[in-house]
Amino acid sequence: MNRGPLGHTTGILKALSHPARLRVLAMLRSGGLCVCQVAAVMGAPVSTVSEHLGELRRAGLVLERREGRWVSYSLADGATTLLDHIWGLIDSDPEVRREERLARRVRRLPVTALCDARLDLARFGLKPAS
């Protein structure tokens, strides 16, 4: 792939072209989450969420941080300006809003407890947004 400005821009647009990746980015607006937290909120397999996060990382939209056996993601500093335009387009989507609210609640749970519960949000009185 071309690594110049056109190739870089194409990579960003490709990453933004999937609804699940836009949902993940919206969740990360209010703070970082680990892969398992995102998977629990979306009600999606960890492997699928990892693939989406990998695409977002390669596009430079998210930063990855390893903490022991967990990998956390947050929005990249440079992504905020670009994404400000996207938020206005997706903020009225009910699924995006539900997932953002749920992500704020899930962020307060200990990651180890969530993983020990096999990402079952019902054990914490919550349910996936989807």
For each residue, the residues with C-beta under 8 A, 3 or more apart:
1: 7 10 11
2: 6 7 10
3: 7 8
4: 7 8
5: 8 9
6: 2 9 10
7: 1 2 3 4 10 11
8: 3 4 5 11 12 60
9: 5 6 12 13
10: 1 2 6 7 13 14
11: 1 7 8 14 15 58 59 60
12: 8 9 15 16 59 60 61 82
13: 9 10 16 17
14: 10 11 17 55 59
15: 11 12 18 21 55 56 58 59 61
16: 12 13 21 22 25 59 61 86
17: 13 14 21
18: 15 21 22 52 55
19: 22 23
20: 23 24 42 44 48 52
21: 15 16 17 18 24 25 52 55 56
22: 16 18 19 25 26 86 90 96
23: 19 20 26 27 42 95 96 99
24: 20 21 27 28 38 42 49 52 53 56 73
25: 16 21 22 28 29 56 61 62 75 79 83 86
26: 22 23 29 87 90 96 99 100
27: 23 24 30 33 38 41 99 100 103
28: 24 25 31 32 33 62 73 74 75
29: 25 26 75 83 87 100
30: 27 100 103 104 107
31: 28 74 107
32: 28 65 72 73 74
33: 27 28 37 38 41 72 73 103 106 107
34: 37 38 67 70 71 72 73 111
35: 38 39 46 49 50 53 70 71 72 73
36: 39 40 46 70 111 114 115 119
37: 33 34 40 41 103 106 107 109 111 114
38: 24 27 33 34 35 41 42 49 53 73 103
39: 35 36 42 43 44 45 46 48 49 119
40: 36 37 43 106 114 119 120 121 128
41: 27 33 37 38 99 102 103 106 121 128 129
42: 20 23 24 38 39 49 99 128 129 130
43: 39 40 128 129 130
44: 20 39 48 49 130
45: 39 48 49
46: 35 36 39 49 50 119
47: 50 51
48: 20 39 44 45 51 52
49: 24 35 38 39 42 44 45 46 52 53
50: 35 46 47 53 54
51: 47 48 54 55
52: 18 20 21 24 48 49 55 56
53: 24 35 38 49 50 56 57 62 64 73
54: 50 51 57 58
55: 14 15 18 21 51 52 58 59
56: 15 21 24 25 52 53 59 61 62 73
57: 53 54 60 61 62 63 64 73
58: 11 15 54 55
59: 11 12 14 15 16 55 56
60: 8 11 12 57 76 78 79
61: 12 15 16 25 56 57 75 76 79 82 83
62: 25 28 53 56 57 73 74 75 76 79
63: 57 73 74 75 76
64: 53 57 71 72 73
65: 32 71 72 73 74
66: 70 71 72
67: 34 70 71 72
68:
69:
70: 34 35 36 66 67 111 115
71: 34 35 64 65 66 67
72: 32 33 34 35 64 65 66 67
73: 24 28 32 33 34 35 38 53 56 57 62 63 64 65
74: 28 31 32 62 63 65
75: 25 28 29 61 62 63 79 80 83
76: 60 61 62 63 79 80
77: 80
78: 60 81 82
79: 25 60 61 62 75 76 82 83
80: 75 76 77 83 84
81: 78 84
82: 12 61 78 79 85 86
83: 25 29 61 75 79 80 86 87
84: 80 81 87 88
85: 82 88 89
86: 16 22 25 82 83 89 90
87: 26 29 83 84 90 91
88: 84 85 91
89: 85 86
90: 22 26 86 87 93 96
91: 87 88 96 97
92: 97
93: 90 96 97
94: 97 98
95: 23 98 99 129 130
96: 22 23 26 90 91 93 99 100
97: 91 92 93 94 100 101
98: 94 95 101 102 129
99: 23 26 27 41 42 95 96 102 103 129 130
100: 26 27 29 30 96 97 103 104
101: 97 98 104 105 129
102: 41 98 99 105 106 121 126 128 129
103: 27 30 33 37 38 41 99 100 106 107
104: 30 100 101 107 108
105: 101 102 108 109 126
106: 33 37 40 41 102 103 109 114 121 126
107: 30 31 33 37 103 104
108: 104 105
109: 37 105 106 113 114 124
110: 113 114
111: 34 36 37 70 114 115
112: 115 116
113: 109 110 116 117 124
114: 36 37 40 106 109 110 111 117 119 124
115: 36 70 111 112 118 119
116: 112 113
117: 113 114 120 123 124
118: 115
119: 36 39 40 46 114 115
120: 40 117 123
121: 40 41 102 106 124 126 127 128
122: 125 126 127
123: 117 120
124: 109 113 114 117 121
125: 122
126: 102 105 106 121 122
127: 121 122
128: 40 41 42 43 102 121
129: 41 42 43 95 98 99 101 102
130: 42 43 44 95 99
